[in-house]
Amino acid sequence: MTMMMMITITMTMLMALMLGAAAACIVVLVPLGMAGWHLSRNSVLLFSGAILITLSVCVHFTPYFSSVSDYVTSVSSVAVFHRPKSSCMNLIHRIHWEVKPNASLLSFNATQNLSSSFDFYEKHWDWSKTQRIKACRIHKLSKPEASHLINGSWVLIAGDSQARLFTLSLLNLILGSEPQRMDSVKTALFKRHSNYSISVDEIGMKLDFVWAPYVLNLTHLLTDFKTKKKYPDVMVMGAGLWHMLHVSNPSDYELVLQTLKSSLVSLFPFSTELGIKSPPHLFWLGFPMLINGMLNAHKKRVHMIDAMWHAYDRALSESRLLRQTGGPMILLDIQSLTWNCGAHCTYDGMHYDTAIYEAAVQIMLNSLLIKSRHRH
């Protein structure tokens, strides 16, 4: 009985499909055929009508031929960095903050040397405790976990002061249990407008920080890598604050970002002659939230107004440098981190508490973990 029902349902579906195809032919071909008959009075118009009819038929029937659809899909994907519509990568910025008065400073003495209200607050963060976050195994990596993940890697971090603070947080995670070593790292890393390199022999990691306050510096850096035919495993870049302050032209900023994107796209995927097994993992450090009233220089307060930094943020989006807009780089969204942490997390309206950059480091590491799981 069940078999007879299945056969009946199958026959009904086939008849429906046949009737649908017949109706489509009538709706599409009859009007076009009549148009062709009228156009036949003129040979040129007849030829044009024939092309129109042929194209229309192809367009209407292409979805029914999977091989054609697959070909179109494969061609369109050649020059685009696709991002999944729904994946663990979309959850890595879902962080919540707890900013509260520091209990140890409640009995504050005016003689204590505290620079601002920034020092009065404790900042704690974590990912939202949802089932999706848990299923994706997104979590704060410990020193052993982080060391294992970037074991044997060459990490490049290039950009302005935001990139320097990010570098400090990454090294603090890897070397934090060695305070004397970290003291020497801070001294060397924070030499004004200078580069910094370190090798962590215990895990075979090499890290380079390159002072590159303008996007053009980053583009030149890529040219150097191409010349030497040697590339880092992980590249974290970010620049724009200096351009905002000294150039104050969002349109120009968008153009230099597009040039950077073109340089990246021309390099990846690499040709086999470069000897690169796989392209680097690419990350972009976004703008922090700028709090104009807290900026510590008159020129900054004049040029780095809300309208300006919002315009620069739009330029970043419109440049299509980021993976979310079809580009090659994954955003480390410093803006959302600083916005949610708030004004108590900055002492000068631009540079933020170490907790911000610690969170950004953990977001990067979880991104690497997610990508490695998908590979395997």
Stockholm file with secondary structure:
# STOCKHOLM 1.0

chainA/1-376         MTMMMMITITMTMLMALMLGAAAACIVVLVPLGMAGWHLSRNSVLLFSGAILITLSVCVHFTPYFSSVSDYVTSVSSVAVFHRPKSSCMNLIHRIHWEVKPNASLLSFNATQNLSSSFDFYEKHWDWSKTQRIKACRIHKLSKPEASHLINGSWVLIAGDSQARLFTLSLLNLILGSEPQRMDSVKTALFKRHSNYSISVDEIGMKLDFVWAPYVLNLTHLLTDFKTKKKYPDVMVMGAGLWHMLHVSNPSDYELVLQTLKSSLVSLFPFSTELGIKSPPHLFWLGFPMLINGMLNAHKKRVHMIDAMWHAYDRALSESRLLRQTGGPMILLDIQSLTWNCGAHCTYDGMHYDTAIYEAAVQIMLNSLLIKSRHRH
#=GR chainA/1-376 SS CHHHHHHHHHHHHHHHHHHHHHHHHHHHHHHHHHHHHHHTTSHHHHHHHHHHHHHHHHHHHGGGCHHHHHHHHHHHTTTCCCCCSSSGGGGTTCEEEEEEECGGGTTCCTTSCCCSGGGGEEEEEEECCCHHHHHTTCCCCCHHHHHHHTTTCEEEEEESHHHHHHHHHHHHHHHTTCHHHHHHHHHHHTSTTCCEEEEETTTTEEEEEEECCSHHHHHHHHHHHHHHTCCCSEEEEECCHHHHHHTCCHHHHHHHHHHHHHHHHHHSSCCGGGTCSSCCEEEEECCCCCCGGGCSSHHHHHHSCHHHHHHHHHHHHHTTCBGGGTSSBEEECHHHHHHHHCGGGBSSSSSBCHHHHHHHHHHHHHHHHHHHHHHC
#=GC SS_cons         CHHHHHHHHHHHHHHHHHHHHHHHHHHHHHHHHHHHHHHTTSHHHHHHHHHHHHHHHHHHHGGGCHHHHHHHHHHHTTTCCCCCSSSGGGGTTCEEEEEEECGGGTTCCTTSCCCSGGGGEEEEEEECCCHHHHHTTCCCCCHHHHHHHTTTCEEEEEESHHHHHHHHHHHHHHHTTCHHHHHHHHHHHTSTTCCEEEEETTTTEEEEEEECCSHHHHHHHHHHHHHHTCCCSEEEEECCHHHHHHTCCHHHHHHHHHHHHHHHHHHSSCCGGGTCSSCCEEEEECCCCCCGGGCSSHHHHHHSCHHHHHHHHHHHHHTTCBGGGTSSBEEECHHHHHHHHCGGGBSSSSSBCHHHHHHHHHHHHHHHHHHHHHHC
//
